[in-house]
Amino acid sequence: MSKVLKVGIIGLGAIGKVHADAYSNVEDIEIGALCDTLPDRLQEHGERLGVAARFTDYRELIKSDVDAVSICVGNALHREVALAALENGKHILLEKPMAMNAAEAAEIKQTGEKHGKLVQVGMVRRQTTEAQLVRDMVERGLFGGIYHMRAVLIRRRGIPGLGGWFTTRAESGGGPMIDLGVHHFDAAMYVSGLWNPTRVSAKTYAKFGRDMRSYRYTGMWAGPPKFDGVFDVEDYSTGLIRFGSEATMSFEIAWAANTEEESFIEFLGDKAGARIFDKGPLTLWTEHDERPADITPKYADLGNPFHTQARKFLAACRDGDPPAATAEQGVTVMKTIDAVYASSENDREIELS
Ligand SMILES: NC(=O)c1ccc[n+]([C@@H]2O[C@H](COP(=O)([O-])OP(=O)(O)OC[C@H]3O[C@@H](n4cnc5c(N)ncnc54)[C@H](O)[C@@H]3O)[C@@H](O)[C@H]2O)c1
C-alpha cells in the first residue's frame, strides 16, 4: 500500500457525512469513491468533496481501486456489505452496531481473518478525551480494582425516525439498546478493561413508541414520523451484567422515559471513582491526605473523536497498528446485547458462552 490510504464511503446519510468530513481532515487519507442508492445525495456529496468515482451500487464501489471502505449504511446491511468488501480485499471501518447480532458479527470477524483484511468497528466514543483519560488512569492503577459500573443514557422523548428503520427490528436489530447501549457497553468495557461479561439479567419495555400517534415529542431526528411504518422494538432497557464474580455493571438505556435526561458511565473502584460522558467537568471521587477528596484534573482536549478514529484506521491499515476497536471486542459487545434481549424475552438470567 502507498503512503496514502484511499477510502470509499458506502452510505452518505448522517454518519457517512461525518466519516467524509473526518477523512477530509486527516493527512494521508484520500476519499477515492462514494456510494449511495440516492443519486441526488451521491451527486451532492460527490461535488462537495470533489470525488468523481460515484456508485449507486456498493458492489461496484468495492471493485474500484480503493484500499478500504467505511460502511455507513443501516444496521441490516452491515453484514452483507462488510462480507462483500472483505472478500474483495478491502479493509473496513464498520459503523456501530457491528451487526444485527453476535452471529453476524462473528461471521464478519472470521471473514476478515480469512482474507487477511482489517475490521475496525466504529466505536467512536472510546476516542473521546474523557474515555481515553480515564482508561489511562485505570491502567495506571489509580482506581484500584473496578467492581461496579453504571451505564446510563436516558432521553425523555428521543425516539429517532418513528416508524422508520430505527424502530423496525428487521432493519435495526433492536431499539435504544442496540442503537445507544452499544456505545455505552463498549466504552464501559474499554475503559475498565473488563472484557469478560459472563451473565446478563435484563428487561426491556416498549411504552412510548408502540402507539405511534399518541407519542408526544418536541423534536425528532431521522424523522418525520411514518405512521404507516413499524415500531416493534423496545424504548427502554435495564439490567445487570456480571463480569465473573469480581465486577458488575447496571444499565438503563432509553429513547423515551418519564424522568430526567441523563447520560454517563460511572466507574467505581476501591481507590477512586469517576463518571465519563456526564454534564460537569470530570471529577475523581477519591481520598487525599487521609480525607475524602474530589479531584478535578486539568487536561488537554484530544480533539474530534471521529478524526482520531480515522487516523487510527489509517495507522491500522497502512502501518499494521492495532485497530482502534477490534472485531473481537465488537463480537463481545454484540453477545452482551443479544443476552439483554434473550434475558428479557425469556424472563431469566442468560449465561454468556
Ligand atoms: N457512530 C455513531 O455515533 C453513529 C451515529 C449515527 C449512526 N450510526 C450508524 O451508522 C449507520 C447509518 O446510520 P445513519 O444515521 O447515517 O443512517 P441514514 O439513514 O442517515 O443513512 C444511511 C444512508 O445509506 C444509504 N443506503 C441505503 N441502502 C444503501 C445501499 N444498499 N447502498 C448504499 N447506500 C445505501 C441511504 O440512502 C442513506 O443515505 C447505522 O448503522 C447507525 O447505527 C453511528
The ligand as a MOL file (V3000), in Angstrom:
LIG
                    3D

  0  0  0     0  0            999 V3000
M  V30 BEGIN CTAB
M  V30 COUNTS 44 48 0 0 0
M  V30 BEGIN ATOM
M  V30 1 N -21.0240 6.2900 15.4310 0
M  V30 2 C -22.1060 6.9920 15.6620 0
M  V30 3 O -22.1560 7.7930 16.5870 0
M  V30 4 C -23.2930 6.8170 14.7470 0
M  V30 5 C -24.2310 7.8490 14.6340 0
M  V30 6 C -25.2980 7.6700 13.7510 0
M  V30 7 C -25.4340 6.4730 13.0540 0
M  V30 8 N -24.5240 5.4750 13.1940 0 CHG=1
M  V30 9 C -24.6700 4.2050 12.4780 0
M  V30 10 O -24.4420 4.4460 11.0850 0
M  V30 11 C -25.3110 3.6660 10.2930 0
M  V30 12 C -26.1240 4.5860 9.3730 0
M  V30 13 O -26.8760 5.4490 10.1810 0
M  V30 14 P -27.3460 6.8890 9.6330 0
M  V30 15 O -27.9760 7.5700 10.7830 0
M  V30 16 O -26.2360 7.5530 8.9030 0 CHG=-1
M  V30 17 O -28.4780 6.4250 8.6190 0
M  V30 18 P -29.0460 7.2590 7.3850 0
M  V30 19 O -30.3460 6.6310 7.0680 0
M  V30 20 O -28.9780 8.7200 7.6700 0
M  V30 21 O -28.0090 6.9690 6.2150 0
M  V30 22 C -27.8980 5.7250 5.5660 0
M  V30 23 C -27.5330 6.0150 4.1140 0
M  V30 24 O -27.3130 4.7670 3.4440 0
M  V30 25 C -27.9000 4.8510 2.1550 0
M  V30 26 N -28.1480 3.4840 1.6910 0
M  V30 27 C -29.1950 2.6800 1.9800 0
M  V30 28 N -29.0500 1.4900 1.3640 0
M  V30 29 C -27.8800 1.5490 0.6790 0
M  V30 30 C -27.1680 0.6370 -0.1390 0
M  V30 31 N -27.6490 -0.5920 -0.4030 0
M  V30 32 N -26.0080 1.0330 -0.6930 0
M  V30 33 C -25.5140 2.2750 -0.4410 0
M  V30 34 N -26.1440 3.1900 0.3250 0
M  V30 35 C -27.3190 2.8200 0.8900 0
M  V30 36 C -29.1460 5.6770 2.3700 0
M  V30 37 O -29.6380 6.2280 1.1540 0
M  V30 38 C -28.6370 6.7320 3.3300 0
M  V30 39 O -28.0940 7.8380 2.6590 0
M  V30 40 C -26.1650 2.8510 11.2690 0
M  V30 41 O -25.6180 1.5800 11.4090 0
M  V30 42 C -26.0780 3.6320 12.5600 0
M  V30 43 O -26.2190 2.8210 13.7160 0
M  V30 44 C -23.4450 5.6420 14.0140 0
M  V30 END ATOM
M  V30 BEGIN BOND
M  V30 1 1 1 2
M  V30 2 2 2 3
M  V30 3 1 2 4
M  V30 4 1 4 5
M  V30 5 2 4 44
M  V30 6 2 5 6
M  V30 7 1 6 7
M  V30 8 2 7 8
M  V30 9 1 8 9
M  V30 10 1 8 44
M  V30 11 1 9 10
M  V30 12 1 9 42
M  V30 13 1 10 11
M  V30 14 1 11 12
M  V30 15 1 11 40
M  V30 16 1 12 13
M  V30 17 1 13 14
M  V30 18 2 14 15
M  V30 19 1 14 16
M  V30 20 1 14 17
M  V30 21 1 17 18
M  V30 22 2 18 19
M  V30 23 1 18 20
M  V30 24 1 18 21
M  V30 25 1 21 22
M  V30 26 1 22 23
M  V30 27 1 23 24
M  V30 28 1 23 38
M  V30 29 1 24 25
M  V30 30 1 25 26
M  V30 31 1 25 36
M  V30 32 1 26 27
M  V30 33 1 26 35
M  V30 34 2 27 28
M  V30 35 1 28 29
M  V30 36 1 29 30
M  V30 37 2 29 35
M  V30 38 1 30 31
M  V30 39 2 30 32
M  V30 40 1 32 33
M  V30 41 2 33 34
M  V30 42 1 34 35
M  V30 43 1 36 37
M  V30 44 1 36 38
M  V30 45 1 38 39
M  V30 46 1 40 41
M  V30 47 1 40 42
M  V30 48 1 42 43
M  V30 END BOND
M  V30 END CTAB
M  END
